[in-house]
Amino acid sequence: MTRLRIPWWGWAGALLAVALVAGFTVWWRANYERVETLVDKPRSGEARNNPLYGLKLTLRADHVQVVDDSRPVWDERHALGDKDTVLVFNDASSLSGAQVQRLVDWVERGGHLLMKAPLVSPTDSSLAGRLHIVAGSAGRCMVLRAAGKETSTLFCGSRRFAWWGGESTPLLNWEDDVGNHGDRRSVYMRLADGKGTVDVVSDFEFLTTAALRQPLNADFARQLLAPNYGAGTVYLVHDLAMPSFWGTLWREYWMAWAPLLLLLLGWLWQRMQRFGPLLPTPNIERRSLLEHIDASGQHLYRYGYANRLYDAVRHTFLVRLRARDPQTAALGTPLQAAWLAERCGESASQIQEALEATAMPEPAQFRTRVALLIRLRNQLR
């Protein structure tokens, strides 16, 4: 058995490779450390489409019953509890008269309503008009401060509002100086209405999922929900109307339908007829059996075989005569011509000439005698 001998330079290369790997390992462990890093994934699903998704999870974690569907709020078959809370995230000017009346009656029984200030002057039949809320101009950012916590800016560029409710005063009021004459308008107000309360704010941006990460925004949200907090159900109405399915599909899910549309167009392009010059219409075979017979007869007549055509016509007539009247067929030609003339109303002499013709007649006579034999044959039925 022959032993495999490795040259000295093979051993040297192997030792050098081991030394390089060991040195790289020592250097890597000395300069790098394994750590765990949290990376926020992009939002998807409800977390992306629902701005109040973080508020919903926070309230449920605090054992508060939350409903984020707007249908129970407007459904007459679903009664709102006297200690429930309804938060209308969008502008409430689009609510119908029946929906406004339902909310107003419910607040008077003890409900707590949170609504956004109107963007324009409200009508008397709208929710803001029923609560005597008047729209104002936009203002600067408001700063929320608290000891030991990072400051938060709220209501940047949002509409201010005022309340004209008579001699009574709001329960809570956060005002801002706007206008050239130092007019004071509110960014947040709590109003008493019957047994319930209504909170009006310039906007609800501080309640969105991203904004609730700031501690002061979370504290402010807790103060807004304080009147009926934990006593009833909180209804989060972030869409007053159900968005269109096709509109959502067009805006949000184009990455799904766009490739499918391209595939469909490619398939249609593959299956469609190619563009190019118009091809001539193929000649349709139009000759019938009679046309073929006529052409064959003219050919035979032109080349001197008219006697064959005449004999064929006469033979056909005689076969029909023997089949229909054997006694007449057994008679001589003169007697046959006389009997056929009496029966068919033709000339006896012409019939006899047609039956006895042997020489090739003139074209006119040929056509006349052939037509006569065909008429006689057709009458023998």
C-alpha positions as CSV (number, residue, x, y, z in Angstrom):
1,M,0.0,0.0,0.0
2,T,1.4,3.4,-1.1
3,R,1.4,6.2,1.5
4,L,0.4,9.6,0.3
5,R,3.1,12.1,1.0
6,I,2.2,15.8,1.3
7,P,5.0,18.2,0.4
8,W,6.3,20.7,2.9
9,W,4.6,23.7,1.1
10,G,1.2,21.9,1.5
11,W,1.7,21.8,5.3
12,A,2.8,25.4,5.4
13,G,-0.3,26.5,3.5
14,A,-2.6,24.6,5.8
15,L,-0.9,26.1,8.9
16,L,-1.2,29.6,7.4
17,A,-4.9,29.1,6.7
18,V,-5.6,28.0,10.3
19,A,-3.6,30.9,11.6
20,L,-5.6,33.4,9.5
21,V,-8.9,31.9,10.5
22,A,-7.9,32.0,14.2
23,G,-6.7,35.6,14.0
24,F,-9.9,36.7,12.2
25,T,-12.0,35.0,14.9
26,V,-10.1,36.7,17.7
27,W,-10.3,40.1,16.0
28,W,-14.0,39.7,15.3
29,R,-14.9,38.8,18.9
30,A,-12.8,41.6,20.3
31,N,-14.4,44.3,18.1
32,Y,-18.0,43.2,17.7
33,E,-20.7,42.3,20.1
34,R,-24.0,40.5,19.6
35,V,-26.9,42.8,20.5
36,E,-30.7,42.7,19.9
37,T,-32.4,45.6,18.1
38,L,-36.1,46.4,17.9
39,V,-37.1,47.6,14.4
40,D,-40.6,49.0,13.9
41,K,-42.3,47.3,11.0
42,P,-44.5,49.3,8.6
43,R,-48.1,49.3,9.7
44,S,-50.5,47.1,7.8
45,G,-54.2,46.2,7.9
46,E,-56.3,47.9,10.6
47,A,-53.2,49.6,12.2
48,R,-52.7,51.4,8.9
49,N,-56.3,52.3,8.1
50,N,-57.6,53.1,11.6
51,P,-56.1,56.2,13.1
52,L,-57.6,55.3,16.5
53,Y,-56.1,51.7,16.5
54,G,-53.6,52.6,19.3
55,L,-56.3,54.2,21.4
56,K,-58.5,51.1,21.0
57,L,-55.7,48.8,22.2
58,T,-54.9,51.1,25.1
59,L,-58.5,51.2,26.4
60,R,-58.8,47.4,26.1
61,A,-55.6,46.9,28.0
62,D,-57.2,49.0,30.7
63,H,-60.3,46.7,30.7
64,V,-62.6,49.3,29.0
65,Q,-65.1,47.9,26.6
66,V,-64.4,49.4,23.2
67,V,-66.4,49.2,19.9
68,D,-64.7,50.7,16.8
69,D,-67.7,50.1,14.5
70,S,-69.9,53.1,13.6
71,R,-73.0,51.1,12.8
72,P,-74.2,50.5,16.4
73,V,-74.1,54.3,17.0
74,W,-76.6,55.1,14.2
75,D,-78.6,51.9,14.3
76,E,-82.0,52.6,16.0
77,R,-82.2,49.0,17.1
78,H,-79.1,49.4,19.2
79,A,-79.7,51.5,22.3
80,L,-76.8,53.6,23.5
81,G,-76.3,53.3,27.3
82,D,-76.6,56.4,29.5
83,K,-72.9,56.0,30.6
84,D,-71.5,55.3,27.2
85,T,-69.0,57.4,25.3
86,V,-69.0,58.2,21.6
87,L,-66.0,59.8,19.9
88,V,-66.6,61.1,16.4
89,F,-63.1,61.5,14.9
90,N,-64.1,63.3,11.7
91,D,-66.1,66.4,11.1
92,A,-69.7,65.8,12.2
93,S,-71.2,68.2,9.7
94,S,-72.1,65.3,7.4
95,L,-74.4,63.7,9.9
96,S,-78.1,63.5,9.0
97,G,-80.9,65.1,11.0
98,A,-81.9,61.8,12.5
99,Q,-78.4,61.0,13.6
100,V,-77.9,64.4,15.2
101,Q,-81.2,64.1,17.1
102,R,-80.2,60.6,18.3
103,L,-76.9,61.9,19.7
104,V,-78.5,64.9,21.3
105,D,-81.2,62.8,23.1
106,W,-78.6,60.4,24.2
107,V,-76.3,63.1,25.7
108,E,-79.2,64.5,27.6
109,R,-79.7,61.1,29.2
110,G,-76.1,61.1,30.5
111,G,-73.9,60.2,27.5
112,H,-70.5,61.6,26.8
113,L,-69.9,62.9,23.3
114,L,-66.5,63.9,21.9
115,M,-66.6,65.8,18.6
116,K,-64.4,67.9,16.4
117,A,-65.0,71.6,15.9
118,P,-66.7,72.6,12.7
119,L,-64.5,73.8,9.8
120,V,-67.1,76.4,8.6
121,S,-70.1,78.1,10.2
122,P,-72.6,75.3,11.0
123,T,-76.2,75.3,10.2
124,D,-78.9,75.2,12.8
125,S,-79.8,71.6,12.1
126,S,-76.2,70.3,12.4
127,L,-74.7,68.9,15.5
128,A,-72.5,72.0,16.1
129,G,-75.5,74.3,15.5
130,R,-77.6,72.4,18.0
131,L,-74.8,72.9,20.6
132,H,-74.3,76.6,19.6
133,I,-70.7,76.1,18.4
134,V,-69.4,78.7,16.1
135,A,-66.4,78.1,13.8
136,G,-63.4,80.5,14.0
137,S,-60.1,81.0,12.2
138,A,-57.0,78.8,12.3
139,G,-54.3,79.4,15.0
140,R,-50.8,78.6,16.1
141,C,-49.6,75.5,17.9
142,M,-50.6,75.1,21.6
143,V,-48.0,73.7,24.0
144,L,-48.9,71.2,26.6
145,R,-46.5,71.1,29.6
146,A,-46.1,69.0,32.7
147,A,-43.4,68.6,35.3
148,G,-40.9,65.9,34.5
149,K,-42.4,65.1,31.0
150,E,-41.5,66.2,27.5
151,T,-43.7,69.0,26.2
152,S,-46.2,68.3,23.4
153,T,-47.5,70.6,20.7
154,L,-51.2,70.4,19.9
155,F,-53.8,72.0,17.5
156,C,-51.2,73.3,15.0
157,G,-53.1,75.2,12.3
158,S,-56.5,73.8,13.3
159,R,-59.7,75.8,13.5
160,R,-60.6,77.5,16.7
161,F,-64.2,77.9,17.8
162,A,-66.5,79.7,20.2
163,W,-69.6,78.8,22.2
164,W,-72.7,81.0,22.4
165,G,-74.7,79.2,25.0
166,G,-76.2,82.0,27.0
167,E,-75.4,82.8,30.6
168,S,-74.1,79.4,31.5
169,T,-70.3,78.7,31.3
170,P,-68.4,75.7,30.1
171,L,-67.2,73.1,32.6
172,L,-63.7,73.3,31.0
173,N,-62.3,75.7,28.5
174,W,-58.8,76.0,26.9
175,E,-58.6,79.3,25.0
176,D,-56.1,80.8,22.5
177,D,-55.6,84.4,21.5
178,V,-56.5,84.8,17.8
179,G,-57.5,87.7,15.6
180,N,-56.3,91.3,15.4
181,H,-58.2,92.5,18.4
182,G,-57.2,89.9,20.8
183,D,-60.4,87.8,20.4
184,R,-60.2,84.7,22.4
185,R,-61.2,81.4,20.8
186,S,-61.2,77.9,22.3
187,V,-59.2,74.8,21.3
188,Y,-60.9,72.6,23.8
189,M,-64.2,72.9,25.7
190,R,-66.4,70.7,27.9
191,L,-70.1,71.5,27.9
192,A,-72.9,70.2,30.1
193,D,-76.0,69.2,28.3
194,G,-78.8,67.7,30.4
195,K,-77.2,64.8,32.4
196,G,-74.4,64.3,29.9
197,T,-71.4,66.2,28.7
198,V,-70.0,67.2,25.3
199,D,-66.2,67.7,24.7
200,V,-65.4,69.8,21.6
201,V,-61.7,70.0,20.4
202,S,-60.1,71.7,17.4
203,D,-58.8,68.3,16.2
204,F,-58.1,64.8,17.4
205,E,-54.6,64.4,16.0
206,F,-53.2,63.8,19.5
207,L,-55.3,60.6,19.7
208,T,-53.7,58.9,16.7
209,T,-51.6,55.9,17.2
210,A,-48.3,57.7,16.6
211,A,-49.2,60.7,18.8
212,L,-50.2,58.6,21.8
213,R,-46.6,57.6,22.3
214,Q,-46.0,61.0,23.9
215,P,-46.9,60.7,27.6
216,L,-48.7,64.1,27.7
217,N,-50.9,63.2,24.8
218,A,-51.9,60.0,26.6
219,D,-52.6,62.0,29.8
220,F,-54.7,64.5,27.9
221,A,-56.7,61.7,26.2
222,R,-57.4,60.2,29.6
223,Q,-58.8,63.5,30.8
224,L,-61.1,63.8,27.8
225,L,-62.5,60.3,28.5
226,A,-62.9,60.9,32.2
227,P,-66.7,61.6,32.6
228,N,-67.8,58.0,31.8
229,Y,-64.5,56.2,31.9
230,G,-65.0,52.6,32.8
231,A,-68.7,53.0,33.4
232,G,-69.9,52.1,29.9
233,T,-68.8,51.3,26.4
234,V,-66.6,53.6,24.3
235,Y,-67.6,53.9,20.6
236,L,-64.8,55.0,18.4
237,V,-66.2,56.4,15.1
238,H,-63.3,57.1,12.8
239,D,-65.3,56.8,9.6
240,L,-68.7,58.3,9.3
241,A,-69.3,56.6,6.0
242,M,-68.1,53.2,4.9
243,P,-65.4,53.8,2.2
244,S,-66.0,52.5,-1.3
245,F,-64.7,49.0,-1.9
246,W,-63.5,49.9,-5.4
247,G,-62.0,53.2,-4.2
248,T,-60.0,51.4,-1.5
249,L,-59.0,48.7,-4.0
250,W,-57.8,51.4,-6.4
251,R,-55.8,53.4,-3.8
252,E,-54.5,50.9,-1.4
253,Y,-54.0,47.6,-3.3
254,W,-52.6,48.8,-6.7
255,M,-49.6,46.5,-6.1
256,A,-52.0,43.5,-6.5
257,W,-54.2,44.6,-9.4
258,A,-51.6,46.4,-11.5
259,P,-49.5,43.2,-12.2
260,L,-52.7,41.2,-12.9
261,L,-53.9,43.9,-15.3
262,L,-50.6,43.8,-17.1
263,L,-50.8,40.0,-17.4
264,L,-54.4,40.3,-18.8
265,L,-53.3,42.9,-21.4
266,G,-50.4,40.8,-22.4
267,W,-52.6,37.7,-22.8
268,L,-55.1,39.8,-24.9
269,W,-52.3,41.1,-27.0
270,Q,-51.1,37.5,-27.6
271,R,-54.6,36.3,-28.5
272,M,-55.7,39.2,-30.7
273,Q,-55.4,39.3,-34.5
274,R,-52.2,40.9,-35.7
275,F,-52.4,44.2,-37.5
276,G,-51.4,44.3,-41.2
277,P,-52.7,44.8,-44.7
278,L,-56.1,43.5,-45.5
279,L,-56.1,40.1,-47.2
280,P,-58.4,39.5,-50.2
281,T,-61.5,37.6,-49.5
282,P,-61.0,34.0,-50.5
283,N,-63.1,32.9,-53.5
284,I,-66.1,30.9,-52.3
285,E,-67.0,27.9,-54.4
286,R,-70.2,28.9,-56.0
287,R,-70.7,26.3,-58.8
288,S,-73.6,24.0,-58.3
289,L,-74.3,20.6,-59.8
290,L,-76.5,22.2,-62.6
291,E,-73.7,24.6,-63.5
292,H,-71.3,21.6,-63.8
293,I,-73.7,19.7,-66.1
294,D,-74.3,22.8,-68.2
295,A,-70.6,23.4,-68.6
296,S,-70.0,19.7,-69.5
297,G,-72.8,19.8,-72.1
298,Q,-71.4,22.9,-73.7
299,H,-68.0,21.4,-73.9
300,L,-69.3,18.2,-75.6
301,Y,-71.4,20.2,-78.0
302,R,-68.5,22.5,-78.9
303,Y,-66.2,19.5,-79.8
304,G,-68.7,17.7,-82.0
305,Y,-70.3,15.3,-79.6
306,A,-73.8,16.7,-79.8
307,N,-75.2,13.4,-80.9
308,R,-74.2,11.8,-77.7
309,L,-76.0,14.5,-75.7
310,Y,-79.1,14.0,-77.9
311,D,-79.0,10.2,-77.6
312,A,-78.8,10.5,-73.8
313,V,-81.9,12.8,-73.6
314,R,-83.9,10.5,-76.0
315,H,-82.8,7.4,-74.0
316,T,-83.9,9.0,-70.8
317,F,-87.4,9.8,-72.3
318,L,-87.8,6.2,-73.6
319,V,-86.9,4.7,-70.2
320,R,-89.5,6.9,-68.6
321,L,-92.1,5.9,-71.2
322,R,-91.4,2.2,-70.7
323,A,-91.8,2.6,-67.0
324,R,-95.0,4.6,-67.2
325,D,-96.8,3.2,-70.3
326,P,-95.3,-0.1,-71.5
327,Q,-98.0,-0.6,-74.1
328,T,-97.2,2.7,-75.8
329,A,-93.5,2.0,-75.6
330,A,-94.1,-1.3,-77.6
331,L,-95.8,0.6,-80.5
332,G,-94.0,1.8,-83.5
333,T,-92.7,5.4,-83.7
334,P,-95.6,6.9,-85.7
335,L,-98.2,5.4,-83.4
336,Q,-96.2,6.5,-80.3
337,A,-96.0,10.1,-81.7
338,A,-99.7,10.2,-82.4
339,W,-100.6,8.9,-78.9
340,L,-98.1,11.3,-77.2
341,A,-99.4,14.2,-79.2
342,E,-103.0,13.5,-78.2
343,R,-102.0,13.0,-74.5
344,C,-99.5,15.9,-74.1
345,G,-100.9,18.4,-76.6
346,E,-97.8,18.6,-78.8
347,S,-97.3,18.2,-82.6
348,A,-97.2,14.6,-83.7
349,S,-94.8,15.4,-86.6
350,Q,-92.4,17.1,-84.3
351,I,-92.5,14.2,-81.8
352,Q,-91.9,11.7,-84.6
353,E,-88.9,13.8,-85.8
354,A,-87.5,14.0,-82.3
355,L,-87.8,10.2,-81.9
356,E,-86.4,9.2,-85.3
357,A,-83.6,11.8,-85.6
358,T,-80.3,10.3,-86.6
359,A,-78.4,13.2,-88.2
360,M,-77.0,16.1,-86.2
361,P,-79.5,18.9,-86.5
362,E,-78.9,22.6,-86.5
363,P,-78.3,24.3,-83.2
364,A,-81.8,25.8,-83.1
365,Q,-83.4,22.5,-84.0
366,F,-81.2,20.7,-81.5
367,R,-82.4,22.9,-78.6
368,T,-86.0,22.7,-79.8
369,R,-86.0,18.9,-79.9
370,V,-84.2,18.5,-76.6
371,A,-86.6,20.8,-74.9
372,L,-89.5,18.8,-76.4
373,L,-88.2,15.5,-75.1
374,I,-87.7,17.0,-71.7
375,R,-91.3,18.3,-71.6
376,L,-92.7,15.0,-72.7
377,R,-90.6,13.1,-70.1
378,N,-91.8,15.5,-67.3
379,Q,-95.4,14.9,-68.3
380,L,-95.1,11.1,-67.9
381,R,-95.7,10.9,-64.2
